[in-house]
Amino acid sequence: MRPTSWFPVQVSVCAVLLLSPAIALSGSTNTHSKFVGAYLSQPLDGAKTGPSMDLSLGPDGTATVTEDPGNGTITLFGHWVESGSQVMVTFDAAEGKPAEPPMLFQPGHDGLQAATWNHATWGKVNPPPMKKGSKVKERYWLTTNP
């Protein structure tokens, strides 16, 4: 075989090697970077002055909502997606119970505000706005240790 017959193969191999890092990086985009974090409606000192809602949005698309409309705390686990400027959280079904209806959150002043929620849980009370806060682990230590 003459060296010129290998030229197309060599060019193809070089092209694949040069483009493979770009292809790998483009496949690992983080679609959740804008809203990732913890959103809190209560002050860090733990003083409860009314209904509360806390939201944690993980970079892997997992979500945790802890809500207390005034009659007890409920923690829900699920997944979230960013839809334009909003966040949609869908919940996992709990043992023996159907999944809670999805919640939609809209950006507010320094945080998020629930736009849709389970009215059967909250009654006539509206969930409070949440401000982007510290990490949940930090909040736990600040509220449990003197």
Secondary structure, DSSP 4 states (H G I P E B T S, - for coil): --HHHHHHHHHHHHHHHHHHHHHHHHTT--TTTTT-EEEESS-TT----S-EEEEEE-TTSEEEEEEESSS--EEEEEEEEEETTEEEEEEPPPTTSPPPPPEEEEEETTEEEEEE--HHHHTTPPPPPEEEES-HHHHHHHHH--
